[in-house]
């Protein structure tokens, strides 16, 4: 079963607890990003690493790797962010073989869906099953509903995934949940900070 251990350190409460690091890192965290294609995994990582929004990024092929060192709750932490291709679907042997070795080294997983794409949300269960089958260990997982800025702009947002639906699925799996907007940066650093407890 996948679960988050809340006994170690309190959660990051605000992004003011996350700063640029000024010294050597005390620890490195390997974080793997999974989710359907086009949910914003690469843009999310770019926002963490470059602190800016880059539109129209190319689709990730295979696995890509990025690093940023931050001061989180007073400790310098190096985040090693692994971006997986959404097309490498969870049902295939290729996804499992590609990610198995990365999951073994992972300290946490961010599972992302697009709040304006109900199919990407409906696939969260299958991604969770694939993570559980592939990782071979209990890993902290944060489910992230991305692109809230688009949902907020959508006049017909009845077709969008509601925040309450994200909370419900996270509760079912006993994992953390955030909604984020890579475009405006909301909750991006809080989400990665959650995995550094």
C-alpha positions as CSV (number, residue, x, y, z in Angstrom):
1,X,0.0,0.0,0.0
2,X,1.2,3.5,-0.8
3,X,1.1,5.9,2.0
4,X,2.7,9.1,3.3
5,X,4.4,9.0,6.8
6,X,3.3,12.1,8.6
7,X,5.2,11.3,11.8
8,X,8.6,12.7,10.7
9,X,8.4,16.4,10.0
10,X,5.5,18.8,9.6
11,X,4.4,19.8,6.1
12,X,5.5,22.9,4.4
13,X,2.8,25.4,5.2
14,X,3.7,28.2,2.7
15,X,6.2,28.8,0.0
16,X,7.9,31.3,2.3
17,X,9.5,28.2,3.9
18,X,11.1,27.4,0.6
19,X,14.1,29.5,-0.5
20,X,17.1,29.3,-2.8
21,X,19.8,27.3,-1.1
22,X,22.9,29.2,0.0
23,X,25.2,26.3,1.0
24,X,25.9,22.7,0.2
25,X,23.0,20.2,0.3
26,X,22.3,18.1,3.4
27,X,20.3,15.6,1.5
28,X,19.1,14.7,-2.0
29,X,15.6,13.6,-2.9
30,X,14.8,11.7,-6.1
31,X,11.3,12.6,-7.2
32,X,9.7,10.8,-10.1
33,X,6.8,12.5,-12.1
34,X,4.2,10.3,-13.7
35,X,0.9,10.9,-15.3
36,X,-0.8,11.0,-18.8
37,X,0.8,12.9,-21.7
38,X,0.2,16.7,-21.8
39,X,-0.8,17.1,-18.1
40,X,2.1,19.5,-17.5
41,X,4.8,17.3,-15.9
42,X,7.7,18.9,-17.9
43,X,6.3,22.4,-17.4
44,X,6.0,21.7,-13.7
45,X,9.6,20.6,-13.5
46,X,10.7,23.6,-15.5
47,X,8.8,25.9,-13.1
48,X,10.7,24.2,-10.1
49,X,14.1,24.4,-11.8
50,X,13.9,27.8,-13.6
51,X,11.1,29.5,-11.6
52,X,9.4,30.5,-14.8
53,X,6.7,29.2,-17.1
54,X,7.7,27.9,-20.5
55,X,4.8,27.3,-22.9
56,X,4.7,24.7,-25.7
57,X,7.5,22.3,-24.4
58,X,8.2,19.2,-26.4
59,X,6.9,15.9,-25.2
60,X,9.3,13.9,-23.1
61,X,10.6,10.8,-24.7
62,X,11.8,8.2,-22.2
63,X,13.0,9.8,-19.0
64,X,14.6,13.3,-18.5
65,X,16.4,14.5,-15.4
66,X,16.6,17.9,-13.8
67,X,18.2,19.2,-10.5
68,X,17.6,22.2,-8.2
69,X,18.8,22.8,-4.6
70,X,16.5,24.6,-2.3
71,X,16.4,25.5,1.3
72,X,13.2,23.8,2.7
73,X,12.3,24.3,6.3
74,X,15.9,25.5,7.0
75,X,17.7,22.5,5.3
76,X,19.4,22.6,2.0
77,X,17.8,19.9,-0.1
78,X,18.8,18.8,-3.7
79,X,15.8,17.8,-5.7
80,X,16.6,15.4,-8.5
81,X,13.5,15.5,-10.6
82,X,12.8,12.7,-13.0
83,X,10.4,13.5,-15.9
84,X,8.7,10.4,-17.4
85,X,7.0,10.3,-20.8
86,X,3.2,10.2,-20.5
87,X,2.9,8.1,-23.6
88,X,4.8,5.3,-21.9
89,X,1.5,4.0,-20.7
90,X,1.2,2.2,-17.4
91,X,-0.3,-0.9,-19.0
92,X,2.8,-1.6,-21.1
93,X,5.8,-3.7,-20.2
94,X,8.0,-1.0,-21.6
95,X,6.8,1.5,-18.9
96,X,7.4,-1.0,-16.1
97,X,10.9,-1.9,-17.3
98,X,11.8,1.7,-18.0
99,X,10.7,2.9,-14.6
100,X,11.4,0.0,-12.3
101,X,15.1,0.9,-11.7
102,X,14.1,4.6,-11.2
103,X,11.4,3.7,-8.7
104,X,13.9,1.7,-6.7
105,X,16.0,4.8,-6.2
106,X,13.0,7.2,-5.7
107,X,12.2,9.0,-2.5
108,X,8.8,10.1,-3.7
109,X,6.4,10.3,-6.6
110,X,4.3,13.2,-8.0
111,X,1.3,11.8,-9.9
112,X,-0.2,14.5,-12.1
113,X,-3.4,15.0,-13.9
114,X,-4.9,18.0,-15.8
115,X,-7.9,19.5,-14.0
116,X,-9.4,20.3,-17.5
117,X,-9.1,16.7,-18.7
118,X,-11.4,14.3,-17.0
119,X,-9.7,11.3,-18.8
120,X,-6.3,12.2,-17.2
121,X,-8.0,12.2,-13.8
122,X,-9.8,8.9,-14.5
123,X,-6.4,7.4,-15.2
124,X,-5.0,8.3,-11.8
125,X,-6.2,4.9,-10.4
126,X,-4.4,3.0,-13.1
127,X,-1.2,5.1,-12.5
128,X,-1.5,4.4,-8.7
129,X,-1.8,0.6,-9.5
130,X,1.2,0.8,-11.8
131,X,3.3,2.7,-9.2
132,X,2.4,0.1,-6.5
133,X,3.2,-2.8,-8.9
134,X,6.4,-1.3,-10.2
135,X,8.0,0.3,-7.2
136,X,8.4,-2.7,-4.9
137,X,8.4,-0.5,-1.8
138,X,6.2,2.1,0.0
139,X,6.8,5.5,-1.5
140,X,5.3,8.8,-0.5
141,X,3.0,10.0,-3.3
142,X,1.5,13.4,-4.0
143,X,-1.4,13.6,-6.4
144,X,-1.4,17.0,-8.2
145,X,-4.3,18.4,-10.2
146,X,-2.5,20.8,-12.5
147,X,-3.7,23.7,-14.8
148,X,-6.0,25.3,-12.3
149,X,-5.6,28.6,-14.1
150,X,-7.3,27.0,-17.2
151,X,-10.2,25.7,-15.1
152,X,-10.7,29.1,-13.5
153,X,-10.9,30.7,-17.0
154,X,-13.2,28.0,-18.4
155,X,-16.8,29.3,-18.7
156,X,-18.0,25.7,-19.0
157,X,-16.1,24.3,-16.1
158,X,-18.7,21.6,-15.4
159,X,-16.5,19.4,-17.6
160,X,-13.5,20.1,-15.4
161,X,-12.4,18.0,-12.5
162,X,-13.6,19.4,-9.2
163,X,-11.2,19.9,-6.2
164,X,-13.3,17.6,-4.1
165,X,-12.8,14.8,-6.6
166,X,-9.0,15.1,-6.2
167,X,-9.3,15.1,-2.4
168,X,-11.5,12.0,-2.5
169,X,-9.1,9.9,-4.6
170,X,-6.1,11.1,-2.5
171,X,-8.0,10.0,0.7
172,X,-8.8,6.6,-0.8
173,X,-5.1,6.0,-1.4
174,X,-4.0,7.8,1.8
175,X,-1.7,10.2,-0.1
176,X,-1.4,14.0,-0.2
177,X,-3.2,16.1,-2.7
178,X,-2.5,19.6,-4.1
179,X,-3.9,21.6,-7.0
180,X,-1.4,23.7,-8.8
181,X,-0.9,26.1,-11.7
182,X,2.4,25.9,-13.4
183,X,1.5,29.0,-15.3
184,X,1.2,31.2,-12.2
185,X,3.4,29.1,-10.0
186,X,0.7,28.4,-7.3
187,X,1.5,25.4,-5.1
188,X,4.4,24.2,-7.3
189,X,7.1,24.5,-4.6
190,X,4.7,23.4,-1.8
191,X,4.1,20.2,-3.7
192,X,7.8,19.3,-4.0
193,X,8.4,20.5,-0.5
194,X,5.8,17.9,0.7
195,X,8.0,15.1,-0.5
196,X,11.0,16.3,1.5
197,X,9.7,15.5,4.9
